[in-house]
């Protein structure tokens, strides 16, 4: 009985690790006959695991979705990754998921082996999140994120009510492409059917209309991918102060020195590029530019130019007495 139970757990782990398995492959992995595999699959079905089987040369076994959530088997790295993700979600900007994340984390840590619990506890003890400051951060209903991600994966048209910055609301019809986390906000990148163009939508401002629409064929993503498109489109509205800076260095070098959420880099030639960046204050923007540790030219906005001149004069005075 113990050998059979261990084999069932091993079979379940294999089915969860890959989408499709042939009976021969499973038999080789478990070192049993294909007839034994069929019997073990029947036992899993009796325990509530929906294992689908298909006949023919391309036939095999696949673990499907059932009416309830069955237990999952995780390897060491997966267990640590899930624990870290739950800790992050417990303090994130997805509203209503904090308590649920804590409950799930409690269940997981209760059964973690000591060696894995040590790794998770070390991460918790020796990392500190940077507290949020400034404007109130928007929160997103987790069901909204789930609906958006599902529509992206299924390639199904989505209709939703979208609230603009001024408070007005419109109904939009889109072909969803990706959900992007940019900074501490969530965005949907989608093809706007009515406007026939790529658009970004704040996830905290939209209310999906269920059910979703018909499936659509895939189209080429926006230039640079979804994350780069969000960075280009959102930066001008997310930052209070905006600047285009000519940097005297290759675009690849500048891109390596900045976070993608800080700005977008465009090459001018092999030795020069333009950094499209911004911040909530000119003080912060000046500091970010200094941290590049590269030569650059700034002509606007005027308040940033004045701030850099003031800093240059301050630094010159600070070293005037030095030999």
N, C-alpha and C positions, 0 to 999 in steps of 0.2 A: 504493500500500500504506500509506504514511504517513497519507494522508487517511482511509482506511478504518479504521485503528487508532485514530486520534483520534476518529472518529465513534463507534466501539464504546465507547470510554471515556466519551464524552459520554452515550451511550445508557445505559450502566451507571449513571452518576451520576444520571440522571433516574429510573431504576427504583428506585434506593435512596432517593431523596428523597421519593417518594410511593407509596402503596400500589397504586393502580390508575391506568392510563393507557389511553386509547383509541389505536388506531393512527393516527388523524387527528391527535391532539394531539402524539404523538411525531414524526410526519412534519413538522408545522409547526415544532416546536422544533429539529429537526435540518436543516430545509430540504431534505428529500428526499421521495421518493414513499413511499407506504405499502408498495409492493412492496419497496423498499429496506429499510424497517424490518423487514419479515418476514425478509428475508435476514440482516440484522444480528442479529436475535433468534436465528435458527438458529445463527449463529456463536458467540454467547454460550453457547448450550446445549452446543455442541461443546467449549467451554472449561470446562464444568462448572457454569455458572450455571443454576439451575432456573427458567427463565422460563415461567410458565403463561399460556396463552392461552385465551380463551373467545369464542364466536361470538355473533352477534345484535346488536340495537341497544344493549344494555348491555354488550357484550363489550369485551375489551381485553387488556392485558398486566399481569402482576403477577410480581414477583420473589419466589419462594418460598424455603423452607428445603430444603437438600439434605443429602446424607450427610456432607459435610465443609464446613468453614468457608471460603467463597471470600474473595478479597481485597476490602476495602472501600475506597471512595473517600470522602475527607473533605474538606470545604472548610476554609478557614483557621481559622474560629472553632471548628468541630468538632474540628479537630486539637489546638488549644490546650486546649479543654475536656477532651478525652480525656487529654492529657498531665498536666494539673493533677489530674484525678481519679485517675490511676494513682499520682501522687506521694502523694496523700492516702491511698490504699489501702495503699501500701507501709508506712505507719506507723500504720495504724488498728487497730481491735479485732476485725477479722474474721480469725480464725486461719487460717493456711495460705495466705493470699493474698498475703503480703508478697513472697515470692520470685517468684511468678508475675507480680505487678505490675511488679517491677523488670525482669524479662525482656521483658515487653510494652513497657515504657517505653523500654528500650534499642533495640528494633526501631523504635519510632516516632521517637525522636530522631535515629536514624541517617539518616532520609530527610526530616526536617523542613527546609524552606527556612531560610536564615540569618535572615530577618526574623522567622520564627515561633520559631526556636530562641532568639533574643534575648529574646523576650517570656517564654518559659517559664523561661529562665535568670534573668531579672530577678526573676520571682516567687519562684524558689528562693532567690536570694541575699538578698532583702530581706524575707523573712518568716520568722518563727520560731514553731514550735508551742509552746504552753504545756505543760510536762511534767506528766504525770499524778502525782497524789499521793494520799495517804490509803489507802483500802482497795484491794485488788487488783481491777483491772477485769476483768470477764468477757469472754471471747472467744467468737466465734460461728463455726461451720463455714460456709464460703461455700455449700456445697451445701444446707445448711438454709435459708439466706436465699433461694437460687434456687428451692427447692421451695415455700417460702411465697409468694414473689412470683408464681410461675407459677400456683399454686392460686388466688390472688386474682384474677389476670387471667382465668383460664379459668372462674372461679366454680364450682369443684369442691369438694365436701366433703372435709375433711381429718381424718384420725385420727392422733393422736400420743400418745406417752408423755410425761407431764409430771411433772417432779420439783419438788416443793414445797420451800419454804425449809428445812423440817425434814428433808428427805431422802426422804420417802415419795413413791411414784410412782402415778399414776393414768392411765387411758386416757381421752382427751377426743375428742369428735367435734364439729367446728365448721364453720361456713360462713365462711371467711376473707374479710376485707374489705380491710385495708391492713397493710403493714409500716411501722413508725414507728421512726425513730432519735431517741431522746430522751436528751439529754446524750451519754453515751458507751455507752449500752445500746441494744439492739434489742428491739422489742416487736411482737407480732402482735395486731391488733385483729380480733376475730371474734365471730360470733354462736354462743354455746354451745347446741348442739342439745338437750342433756339438761336444761340449766337454763333454757332459753328466755330468755336475756338476753345483753346485750353483755358481753364479758370481754376483758381484756388478758392476754397470756402472754409471759413472758420468753423470747426466742428461744434463749438459751444454755441453757435448762432443758428444751427439748422435743426429742424425737426423732421425726420424721415416719415414718408407716407408709405405704409405697408398695405398690401404686399408690393414687392419690387416688380419692375416691368419685364418686358421680354429680353432675351439674351441678345447680345450684339457682338459682331466680329471684332477681334483685337485690332487696334490701330497703332501706328508708330508713336512712342511716348514723346513728350516734349523734349526739346534739345537739352542734353545734359542729364536727363532723368528727372524724376519727380522731386527729389530733394533740392537739386539745383534750381529747378523752376520755382519752388516755394521761396527759396532764398532770394531769387531775383525779384519775384513779385511782391513779397511781403515786406521786404526791408524798408522800402520807402514809406509804407504806412505804419510800420511797427516802431520806427525810430523817430524821435522828436527832432533830432539834428542829423542831417544827411550830407555826405561829402563824396566827391569823386577825386581820388588822389592818384597822381602819376608817380609810380614807384620805379626807381632805377635799378631793376633786377628782373630776371626772367620770371614769367608768370608761374612756372612750376615751383620756383623757390619761394615766392610769396605765398602760394597756396599751401605749402608745407608748414608755414609759420602761423597760419590763422585757422580758427575754427570755421567750418562752413557756415555756421549761424552768424558769424561776425561780418561777413561780406562776400562779394563775388569778384573774382579776379578775371580780367580779360587781357589777353596779350596784345601789345602794340607791335613789337618786333621781338627779336631774340633776346634783347637786353632790357626791355622796358615793358611795363604793363600798367593797367588802370585798376585800382582797387575801389570798388563801389561799396562803401561802408557807412556806418552811422552809429548813434548812441542816444541815450536819453538826455545827455548833457555834453556840452563842449569839453568840459574837464575830462570826462571819461573818454571821449573821442580822441583827445590829445594824448592821453596816456596810452591808448591802444596803438596809435601811430608810432609813439616812441618805442614801444615794445617790439616793433618790427625790426629795429636795429638795422635799418636800411635807409639810404638817401631817398627822399621823396619831395614832390612839389605840390603845394596846396594854394589854390587861388580863390576858393570859396568853400563854405559860406564865410562872410566877413567876420563873424564872431569867432570862428575857429582860427582864422588867420591872426586875429588880434590876440587870442589865447596863446598861440604858439610863439608869437613875438614876445609876449609877456614872460613866458617860460624861458625863452632864449636869453632874455635880459636877466632874469633871476639866476639862471645857471651861470651866466658870465660873472655876475657879482659874487656868486658863492665861491668862485675860484680866483678872484682877483688878487687875494693875498697869498696865494700858493706860489711856491718857487718852481 
